[in-house]
Amino acid sequence: MAVKRALEGLPGVQRADVSFRDKEARVTFDPARVTTDELIQAIDKLGFRASLKGGG
């Protein structure tokens, strides 16, 4: 899965669980090493639209 690989390939990302059915990705990451903007950009580069979902 390209989205999972793209996210998990970023420094600071420990895990990415992606569900195309739910149109959702849950990412465990170190905010000191990667920003949410970088996560979104990685998905956008693949041709998908990404945004943050509430929940902290």
PDB file of N, CA, C, O and CB in Angstrom:
ATOM      1  N   MET A   1       0.845  -1.174   0.000  1.00  0.00           N
ATOM      2  CA  MET A   1       0.000   0.000   0.000  1.00  0.00           C
ATOM      3  C   MET A   1       0.894   1.242   0.000  1.00  0.00           C
ATOM      4  O   MET A   1       1.690   1.439   0.919  1.00  0.00           O
ATOM      5  CB  MET A   1      -0.964  -0.005   1.223  1.00  0.00           C
ATOM      6  N   ALA A   2       0.764   2.053  -1.005  1.00  0.00           N
ATOM      7  CA  ALA A   2       1.649   3.199  -1.214  1.00  0.00           C
ATOM      8  C   ALA A   2       1.537   4.248  -0.112  1.00  0.00           C
ATOM      9  O   ALA A   2       2.546   4.822   0.299  1.00  0.00           O
ATOM     10  CB  ALA A   2       1.349   3.838  -2.544  1.00  0.00           C
ATOM     11  N   VAL A   3       0.334   4.501   0.367  1.00  0.00           N
ATOM     12  CA  VAL A   3       0.157   5.530   1.395  1.00  0.00           C
ATOM     13  C   VAL A   3       0.842   5.098   2.686  1.00  0.00           C
ATOM     14  O   VAL A   3       1.544   5.893   3.312  1.00  0.00           O
ATOM     15  CB  VAL A   3      -1.347   5.804   1.647  1.00  0.00           C
ATOM     16  N   LYS A   4       0.648   3.868   3.081  1.00  0.00           N
ATOM     17  CA  LYS A   4       1.286   3.342   4.288  1.00  0.00           C
ATOM     18  C   LYS A   4       2.801   3.427   4.170  1.00  0.00           C
ATOM     19  O   LYS A   4       3.471   3.869   5.103  1.00  0.00           O
ATOM     20  CB  LYS A   4       0.852   1.888   4.543  1.00  0.00           C
ATOM     21  N   ARG A   5       3.351   3.005   3.025  1.00  0.00           N
ATOM     22  CA  ARG A   5       4.804   3.063   2.810  1.00  0.00           C
ATOM     23  C   ARG A   5       5.317   4.491   2.838  1.00  0.00           C
ATOM     24  O   ARG A   5       6.367   4.762   3.421  1.00  0.00           O
ATOM     25  CB  ARG A   5       5.171   2.413   1.480  1.00  0.00           C
ATOM     26  N   ALA A   6       4.590   5.406   2.217  1.00  0.00           N
ATOM     27  CA  ALA A   6       5.010   6.807   2.188  1.00  0.00           C
ATOM     28  C   ALA A   6       5.055   7.395   3.596  1.00  0.00           C
ATOM     29  O   ALA A   6       6.008   8.086   3.956  1.00  0.00           O
ATOM     30  CB  ALA A   6       4.064   7.631   1.304  1.00  0.00           C
ATOM     31  N   LEU A   7       4.033   7.120   4.379  1.00  0.00           N
ATOM     32  CA  LEU A   7       3.999   7.640   5.743  1.00  0.00           C
ATOM     33  C   LEU A   7       5.078   7.000   6.610  1.00  0.00           C
ATOM     34  O   LEU A   7       5.806   7.698   7.316  1.00  0.00           O
ATOM     35  CB  LEU A   7       2.624   7.408   6.362  1.00  0.00           C
ATOM     36  N   GLU A   8       5.179   5.688   6.557  1.00  0.00           N
ATOM     37  CA  GLU A   8       6.156   4.996   7.401  1.00  0.00           C
ATOM     38  C   GLU A   8       7.586   5.254   6.949  1.00  0.00           C
ATOM     39  O   GLU A   8       8.527   4.970   7.689  1.00  0.00           O
ATOM     40  CB  GLU A   8       5.881   3.501   7.401  1.00  0.00           C
ATOM     41  N   GLY A   9       7.763   5.788   5.748  1.00  0.00           N
ATOM     42  CA  GLY A   9       9.094   6.135   5.264  1.00  0.00           C
ATOM     43  C   GLY A   9       9.590   7.477   5.778  1.00  0.00           C
ATOM     44  O   GLY A   9      10.760   7.817   5.600  1.00  0.00           O
ATOM     45  N   LEU A  10       8.708   8.243   6.415  1.00  0.00           N
ATOM     46  CA  LEU A  10       9.118   9.535   6.954  1.00  0.00           C
ATOM     47  C   LEU A  10       9.826   9.351   8.288  1.00  0.00           C
ATOM     48  O   LEU A  10       9.421   8.518   9.099  1.00  0.00           O
ATOM     49  CB  LEU A  10       7.906  10.466   7.116  1.00  0.00           C
ATOM     50  N   PRO A  11      10.888  10.130   8.518  1.00  0.00           N
ATOM     51  CA  PRO A  11      11.574  10.042   9.816  1.00  0.00           C
ATOM     52  C   PRO A  11      10.610  10.422  10.935  1.00  0.00           C
ATOM     53  O   PRO A  11       9.894  11.418  10.834  1.00  0.00           O
ATOM     54  CB  PRO A  11      12.830  10.963   9.846  1.00  0.00           C
ATOM     55  N   GLY A  12      10.595   9.640  11.982  1.00  0.00           N
ATOM     56  CA  GLY A  12       9.738   9.935  13.121  1.00  0.00           C
ATOM     57  C   GLY A  12       8.407   9.216  13.117  1.00  0.00           C
ATOM     58  O   GLY A  12       7.693   9.238  14.119  1.00  0.00           O
ATOM     59  N   VAL A  13       8.056   8.577  12.008  1.00  0.00           N
ATOM     60  CA  VAL A  13       6.797   7.829  11.956  1.00  0.00           C
ATOM     61  C   VAL A  13       7.064   6.395  12.401  1.00  0.00           C
ATOM     62  O   VAL A  13       7.861   5.684  11.790  1.00  0.00           O
ATOM     63  CB  VAL A  13       6.176   7.861  10.518  1.00  0.00           C
ATOM     64  N   GLN A  14       6.393   5.981  13.466  1.00  0.00           N
ATOM     65  CA  GLN A  14       6.548   4.617  13.963  1.00  0.00           C
ATOM     66  C   GLN A  14       5.571   3.660  13.299  1.00  0.00           C
ATOM     67  O   GLN A  14       5.900   2.500  13.051  1.00  0.00           O
ATOM     68  CB  GLN A  14       6.359   4.582  15.466  1.00  0.00           C
ATOM     69  N   ARG A  15       4.357   4.153  13.009  1.00  0.00           N
ATOM     70  CA  ARG A  15       3.330   3.256  12.474  1.00  0.00           C
ATOM     71  C   ARG A  15       2.261   4.058  11.737  1.00  0.00           C
ATOM     72  O   ARG A  15       1.907   5.169  12.134  1.00  0.00           O
ATOM     73  CB  ARG A  15       2.688   2.422  13.608  1.00  0.00           C
ATOM     74  N   ALA A  16       1.760   3.473  10.662  1.00  0.00           N
ATOM     75  CA  ALA A  16       0.641   4.074   9.931  1.00  0.00           C
ATOM     76  C   ALA A  16      -0.351   2.970   9.586  1.00  0.00           C
ATOM     77  O   ALA A  16       0.002   1.989   8.932  1.00  0.00           O
ATOM     78  CB  ALA A  16       1.133   4.813   8.634  1.00  0.00           C
ATOM     79  N   ASP A  17      -1.571   3.133  10.021  1.00  0.00           N
ATOM     80  CA  ASP A  17      -2.653   2.206   9.687  1.00  0.00           C
ATOM     81  C   ASP A  17      -3.603   2.947   8.754  1.00  0.00           C
ATOM     82  O   ASP A  17      -4.192   3.960   9.133  1.00  0.00           O
ATOM     83  CB  ASP A  17      -3.402   1.683  10.983  1.00  0.00           C
ATOM     84  N   VAL A  18      -3.749   2.441   7.537  1.00  0.00           N
ATOM     85  CA  VAL A  18      -4.512   3.133   6.505  1.00  0.00           C
ATOM     86  C   VAL A  18      -5.735   2.314   6.117  1.00  0.00           C
ATOM     87  O   VAL A  18      -5.639   1.112   5.869  1.00  0.00           O
ATOM     88  CB  VAL A  18      -3.635   3.406   5.273  1.00  0.00           C
ATOM     89  N   SER A  19      -6.887   2.980   6.066  1.00  0.00           N
ATOM     90  CA  SER A  19      -8.123   2.342   5.629  1.00  0.00           C
ATOM     91  C   SER A  19      -8.730   3.191   4.513  1.00  0.00           C
ATOM     92  O   SER A  19      -9.227   4.290   4.757  1.00  0.00           O
ATOM     93  CB  SER A  19      -9.128   2.171   6.820  1.00  0.00           C
ATOM     94  N   PHE A  20      -8.683   2.670   3.291  1.00  0.00           N
ATOM     95  CA  PHE A  20      -9.303   3.387   2.178  1.00  0.00           C
ATOM     96  C   PHE A  20     -10.825   3.330   2.301  1.00  0.00           C
ATOM     97  O   PHE A  20     -11.517   4.263   1.895  1.00  0.00           O
ATOM     98  CB  PHE A  20      -8.847   2.795   0.824  1.00  0.00           C
ATOM     99  N   ARG A  21     -11.334   2.257   2.849  1.00  0.00           N
ATOM    100  CA  ARG A  21     -12.783   2.128   3.040  1.00  0.00           C
ATOM    101  C   ARG A  21     -13.317   3.239   3.937  1.00  0.00           C
ATOM    102  O   ARG A  21     -14.348   3.848   3.650  1.00  0.00           O
ATOM    103  CB  ARG A  21     -13.125   0.756   3.643  1.00  0.00           C
ATOM    104  N   ASP A  22     -12.592   3.491   5.033  1.00  0.00           N
ATOM    105  CA  ASP A  22     -13.006   4.527   5.983  1.00  0.00           C
ATOM    106  C   ASP A  22     -12.452   5.906   5.632  1.00  0.00           C
ATOM    107  O   ASP A  22     -12.781   6.900   6.279  1.00  0.00           O
ATOM    108  CB  ASP A  22     -12.565   4.148   7.379  1.00  0.00           C
ATOM    109  N   LYS A  23     -11.606   5.957   4.599  1.00  0.00           N
ATOM    110  CA  LYS A  23     -10.946   7.209   4.189  1.00  0.00           C
ATOM    111  C   LYS A  23     -10.210   7.826   5.371  1.00  0.00           C
ATOM    112  O   LYS A  23     -10.386   8.997   5.705  1.00  0.00           O
ATOM    113  CB  LYS A  23     -11.980   8.217   3.616  1.00  0.00           C
ATOM    114  N   GLU A  24      -9.361   6.975   6.004  1.00  0.00           N
ATOM    115  CA  GLU A  24      -8.707   7.395   7.238  1.00  0.00           C
ATOM    116  C   GLU A  24      -7.337   6.741   7.377  1.00  0.00           C
ATOM    117  O   GLU A  24      -7.128   5.601   6.962  1.00  0.00           O
ATOM    118  CB  GLU A  24      -9.581   7.056   8.450  1.00  0.00           C
ATOM    119  N   ALA A  25      -6.418   7.481   7.965  1.00  0.00           N
ATOM    120  CA  ALA A  25      -5.118   6.932   8.338  1.00  0.00           C
ATOM    121  C   ALA A  25      -4.843   7.335   9.779  1.00  0.00           C
ATOM    122  O   ALA A  25      -5.008   8.494  10.158  1.00  0.00           O
ATOM    123  CB  ALA A  25      -3.979   7.434   7.377  1.00  0.00           C
ATOM    124  N   ARG A  26      -4.426   6.371  10.564  1.00  0.00           N
ATOM    125  CA  ARG A  26      -4.028   6.643  11.953  1.00  0.00           C
ATOM    126  C   ARG A  26      -2.519   6.487  12.003  1.00  0.00           C
ATOM    127  O   ARG A  26      -1.975   5.435  11.667  1.00  0.00           O
ATOM    128  CB  ARG A  26      -4.752   5.672  12.990  1.00  0.00           C
ATOM    129  N   VAL A  27      -1.851   7.553  12.429  1.00  0.00           N
ATOM    130  CA  VAL A  27      -0.391   7.583  12.376  1.00  0.00           C
ATOM    131  C   VAL A  27       0.178   7.830  13.763  1.00  0.00           C
ATOM    132  O   VAL A  27      -0.218   8.770  14.454  1.00  0.00           O
ATOM    133  CB  VAL A  27       0.098   8.665  11.395  1.00  0.00           C
ATOM    134  N   THR A  28       1.107   6.979  14.159  1.00  0.00           N
ATOM    135  CA  THR A  28       1.844   7.169  15.403  1.00  0.00           C
ATOM    136  C   THR A  28       3.190   7.753  15.013  1.00  0.00           C
ATOM    137  O   THR A  28       3.955   7.138  14.271  1.00  0.00           O
ATOM    138  CB  THR A  28       2.003   5.817  16.219  1.00  0.00           C
ATOM    139  N   PHE A  29       3.475   8.962  15.526  1.00  0.00           N
ATOM    140  CA  PHE A  29       4.701   9.634  15.106  1.00  0.00           C
ATOM    141  C   PHE A  29       5.257  10.509  16.219  1.00  0.00           C
ATOM    142  O   PHE A  29       4.570  10.832  17.188  1.00  0.00           O
ATOM    143  CB  PHE A  29       4.447  10.475  13.858  1.00  0.00           C
ATOM    144  N   ASP A  30       6.512  10.880  16.054  1.00  0.00           N
ATOM    145  CA  ASP A  30       7.210  11.759  16.984  1.00  0.00           C
ATOM    146  C   ASP A  30       7.137  13.173  16.422  1.00  0.00           C
ATOM    147  O   ASP A  30       7.797  13.467  15.426  1.00  0.00           O
ATOM    148  CB  ASP A  30       8.700  11.306  17.204  1.00  0.00           C
ATOM    149  N   PRO A  31       6.350  14.057  17.036  1.00  0.00           N
ATOM    150  CA  PRO A  31       6.187  15.414  16.495  1.00  0.00           C
ATOM    151  C   PRO A  31       7.471  16.246  16.534  1.00  0.00           C
ATOM    152  O   PRO A  31       7.540  17.303  15.907  1.00  0.00           O
ATOM    153  CB  PRO A  31       5.107  16.136  17.262  1.00  0.00           C
ATOM    154  N   ALA A  32       8.473  15.783  17.254  1.00  0.00           N
ATOM    155  CA  ALA A  32       9.766  16.475  17.250  1.00  0.00           C
ATOM    156  C   ALA A  32      10.560  16.153  15.979  1.00  0.00           C
ATOM    157  O   ALA A  32      11.527  16.843  15.656  1.00  0.00           O
ATOM    158  CB  ALA A  32      10.584  16.086  18.497  1.00  0.00           C
ATOM    159  N   ARG A  33      10.143  15.097  15.257  1.00  0.00           N
ATOM    160  CA  ARG A  33      10.884  14.675  14.063  1.00  0.00           C
ATOM    161  C   ARG A  33      10.128  14.883  12.765  1.00  0.00           C
ATOM    162  O   ARG A  33      10.740  15.013  11.705  1.00  0.00           O
ATOM    163  CB  ARG A  33      11.251  13.234  14.183  1.00  0.00           C
ATOM    164  N   VAL A  34       8.800  14.918  12.835  1.00  0.00           N
ATOM    165  CA  VAL A  34       7.990  15.091  11.624  1.00  0.00           C
ATOM    166  C   VAL A  34       6.732  15.879  11.992  1.00  0.00           C
ATOM    167  O   VAL A  34       6.146  15.676  13.055  1.00  0.00           O
ATOM    168  CB  VAL A  34       7.616  13.701  10.982  1.00  0.00           C
ATOM    169  N   THR A  35       6.332  16.773  11.104  1.00  0.00           N
ATOM    170  CA  THR A  35       5.150  17.594  11.378  1.00  0.00           C
ATOM    171  C   THR A  35       3.919  17.003  10.700  1.00  0.00           C
ATOM    172  O   THR A  35       4.026  16.183   9.788  1.00  0.00           O
ATOM    173  CB  THR A  35       5.375  19.044  10.905  1.00  0.00           C
ATOM    174  N   THR A  36       2.765  17.429  11.156  1.00  0.00           N
ATOM    175  CA  THR A  36       1.532  16.979  10.498  1.00  0.00           C
ATOM    176  C   THR A  36       1.494  17.486   9.056  1.00  0.00           C
ATOM    177  O   THR A  36       0.959  16.808   8.179  1.00  0.00           O
ATOM    178  CB  THR A  36       0.280  17.471  11.279  1.00  0.00           C
ATOM    179  N   ASP A  37       2.048  18.657   8.806  1.00  0.00           N
ATOM    180  CA  ASP A  37       2.109  19.159   7.427  1.00  0.00           C
ATOM    181  C   ASP A  37       2.922  18.230   6.532  1.00  0.00           C
ATOM    182  O   ASP A  37       2.566  18.023   5.372  1.00  0.00           O
ATOM    183  CB  ASP A  37       2.711  20.567   7.398  1.00  0.00           C
ATOM    184  N   GLU A  38       4.002  17.673   7.054  1.00  0.00           N
ATOM    185  CA  GLU A  38       4.821  16.735   6.274  1.00  0.00           C
ATOM    186  C   GLU A  38       4.060  15.438   6.008  1.00  0.00           C
ATOM    187  O   GLU A  38       4.188  14.849   4.935  1.00  0.00           O
ATOM    188  CB  GLU A  38       6.140  16.430   7.010  1.00  0.00           C
ATOM    189  N   LEU A  39       3.271  14.995   6.982  1.00  0.00           N
ATOM    190  CA  LEU A  39       2.451  13.802   6.781  1.00  0.00           C
ATOM    191  C   LEU A  39       1.441  14.042   5.664  1.00  0.00           C
ATOM    192  O   LEU A  39       1.269  13.205   4.777  1.00  0.00           O
ATOM    193  CB  LEU A  39       1.727  13.410   8.088  1.00  0.00           C
ATOM    194  N   ILE A  40       0.781  15.186   5.717  1.00  0.00           N
ATOM    195  CA  ILE A  40      -0.216  15.540   4.693  1.00  0.00           C
ATOM    196  C   ILE A  40       0.437  15.662   3.325  1.00  0.00           C
ATOM    197  O   ILE A  40      -0.110  15.176   2.335  1.00  0.00           O
ATOM    198  CB  ILE A  40      -0.926  16.861   5.057  1.00  0.00           C
ATOM    199  N   GLN A  41       1.590  16.299   3.256  1.00  0.00           N
ATOM    200  CA  GLN A  41       2.299  16.455   1.982  1.00  0.00           C
ATOM    201  C   GLN A  41       2.669  15.103   1.376  1.00  0.00           C
ATOM    202  O   GLN A  41       2.585  14.926   0.161  1.00  0.00           O
ATOM    203  CB  GLN A  41       3.562  17.300   2.180  1.00  0.00           C
ATOM    204  N   ALA A  42       3.076  14.151   2.211  1.00  0.00           N
ATOM    205  CA  ALA A  42       3.441  12.818   1.710  1.00  0.00           C
ATOM    206  C   ALA A  42       2.247  12.146   1.042  1.00  0.00           C
ATOM    207  O   ALA A  42       2.402  11.475   0.021  1.00  0.00           O
ATOM    208  CB  ALA A  42       3.971  11.933   2.858  1.00  0.00           C
ATOM    209  N   ILE A  43       1.066  12.320   1.607  1.00  0.00           N
ATOM    210  CA  ILE A  43      -0.147  11.740   1.027  1.00  0.00           C
ATOM    211  C   ILE A  43      -0.558  12.503  -0.228  1.00  0.00           C
ATOM    212  O   ILE A  43      -0.920  11.901  -1.239  1.00  0.00           O
ATOM    213  CB  ILE A  43      -1.296  11.746   2.055  1.00  0.00           C
ATOM    214  N   ASP A  44      -0.499  13.828  -0.156  1.00  0.00           N
ATOM    215  CA  ASP A  44      -0.864  14.657  -1.309  1.00  0.00           C
ATOM    216  C   ASP A  44       0.005  14.344  -2.525  1.00  0.00           C
ATOM    217  O   ASP A  44      -0.486  14.350  -3.654  1.00  0.00           O
ATOM    218  CB  ASP A  44      -0.743  16.141  -0.952  1.00  0.00           C
ATOM    219  N   LYS A  45       1.286  14.070  -2.305  1.00  0.00           N
ATOM    220  CA  LYS A  45       2.201  13.751  -3.409  1.00  0.00           C
ATOM    221  C   LYS A  45       1.780  12.490  -4.165  1.00  0.00           C
ATOM    222  O   LYS A  45       2.146  12.309  -5.326  1.00  0.00           O
ATOM    223  CB  LYS A  45       3.618  13.577  -2.878  1.00  0.00           C
ATOM    224  N   LEU A  46       1.031  11.642  -3.520  1.00  0.00           N
ATOM    225  CA  LEU A  46       0.549  10.408  -4.151  1.00  0.00           C
ATOM    226  C   LEU A  46      -0.759  10.630  -4.907  1.00  0.00           C
ATOM    227  O   LEU A  46      -1.283   9.711  -5.537  1.00  0.00           O
ATOM    228  CB  LEU A  46       0.357   9.318  -3.098  1.00  0.00           C
ATOM    229  N   GLY A  47      -1.281  11.850  -4.840  1.00  0.00           N
ATOM    230  CA  GLY A  47      -2.516  12.157  -5.554  1.00  0.00           C
ATOM    231  C   GLY A  47      -3.774  12.028  -4.730  1.00  0.00           C
ATOM    232  O   GLY A  47      -4.880  12.082  -5.268  1.00  0.00           O
ATOM    233  N   PHE A  48      -3.620  11.859  -3.437  1.00  0.00           N
ATOM    234  CA  PHE A  48      -4.764  11.789  -2.525  1.00  0.00           C
ATOM    235  C   PHE A  48      -4.885  13.090  -1.769  1.00  0.00           C
ATOM    236  O   PHE A  48      -3.907  13.826  -1.642  1.00  0.00           O
ATOM    237  CB  PHE A  48      -4.627  10.607  -1.544  1.00  0.00           C
ATOM    238  N   ARG A  49      -6.065  13.384  -1.265  1.00  0.00           N
ATOM    239  CA  ARG A  49      -6.276  14.571  -0.439  1.00  0.00           C
ATOM    240  C   ARG A  49      -6.241  14.150   1.022  1.00  0.00           C
ATOM    241  O   ARG A  49      -6.831  13.141   1.409  1.00  0.00           O
ATOM    242  CB  ARG A  49      -7.627  15.276  -0.788  1.00  0.00           C
ATOM    243  N   ALA A  50      -5.547  14.933   1.817  1.00  0.00           N
ATOM    244  CA  ALA A  50      -5.442  14.617   3.244  1.00  0.00           C
ATOM    245  C   ALA A  50      -5.724  15.862   4.073  1.00  0.00           C
ATOM    246  O   ALA A  50      -5.427  16.987   3.670  1.00  0.00           O
ATOM    247  CB  ALA A  50      -4.043  14.050   3.582  1.00  0.00           C
ATOM    248  N   SER A  51      -6.302  15.626   5.233  1.00  0.00           N
ATOM    249  CA  SER A  51      -6.517  16.697   6.212  1.00  0.00           C
ATOM    250  C   SER A  51      -6.546  16.061   7.585  1.00  0.00           C
ATOM    251  O   SER A  51      -6.710  14.849   7.721  1.00  0.00           O
ATOM    252  CB  SER A  51      -7.842  17.494   5.929  1.00  0.00           C
ATOM    253  N   LEU A  52      -6.386  16.887   8.595  1.00  0.00           N
ATOM    254  CA  LEU A  52      -6.411  16.385   9.970  1.00  0.00           C
ATOM    255  C   LEU A  52      -7.846  16.177  10.429  1.00  0.00           C
ATOM    256  O   LEU A  52      -8.753  16.938  10.092  1.00  0.00           O
ATOM    257  CB  LEU A  52      -5.681  17.356  10.919  1.00  0.00           C
ATOM    258  N   LYS A  53      -8.013  15.139  11.195  1.00  0.00           N
ATOM    259  CA  LYS A  53      -9.302  14.852  11.804  1.00  0.00           C
ATOM    260  C   LYS A  53      -9.159  15.143  13.297  1.00  0.00           C
ATOM    261  O   LYS A  53      -8.104  14.873  13.871  1.00  0.00           O
ATOM    262  CB  LYS A  53      -9.759  13.358  11.537  1.00  0.00           C
ATOM    263  N   GLY A  54     -10.166  15.671  13.920  1.00  0.00           N
ATOM    264  CA  GLY A  54     -10.108  15.978  15.337  1.00  0.00           C
ATOM    265  C   GLY A  54      -9.860  14.748  16.189  1.00  0.00           C
ATOM    266  O   GLY A  54     -10.029  13.622  15.721  1.00  0.00           O
ATOM    267  N   GLY A  55      -9.467  14.948  17.409  1.00  0.00           N
ATOM    268  CA  GLY A  55      -9.287  13.835  18.301  1.00  0.00           C
ATOM    269  C   GLY A  55      -7.982  13.877  19.052  1.00  0.00           C
ATOM    270  O   GLY A  55      -7.737  13.041  19.922  1.00  0.00           O
ATOM    271  N   GLY A  56      -7.119  14.860  18.722  1.00  0.00           N
ATOM    272  CA  GLY A  56      -5.879  15.061  19.464  1.00  0.00           C
ATOM    273  C   GLY A  56      -4.929  13.966  19.267  1.00  0.00           C
ATOM    274  O   GLY A  56      -3.833  13.991  19.829  1.00  0.00           O
TER     275      GLY A  56
END
